[in-house]
């Protein structure tokens, strides 16, 4: 999914956006449970190891409408 030559670009974009130091970007494709009773689960595609802990991010490659 993530091209190795683009990994450093993604890391800089994430660090600038999130304002935290990103040590490692790990690609995942797993379902995670969340603490909200109305939400059954959350798909996590990227797991970041940062100076403040772990951050899970879902990346979408195409436009998709979400309805609440």
TACOR-V715319 format. One line per field, one symbol per residue. psi: psi as a letter, one per 20 degrees, with the letter a starting at -180 (. if undefined). burial: 1 if it has 24 or more other ideal C-beta (glycine too) atoms within 12 Angstrom, else 0. A space follows every 10 residues. Layout:
BEGIN
psi=???
burial=???
END
This chain:
BEGIN
psi=gpphiighgg ghgggggilq pphqppprmq pqqriphiph rppohpppor ijbqpppppp iqppppp.
burial=0000000001 1001000000 0100100000 0000000000 0000011101 0000111000 00000000
END
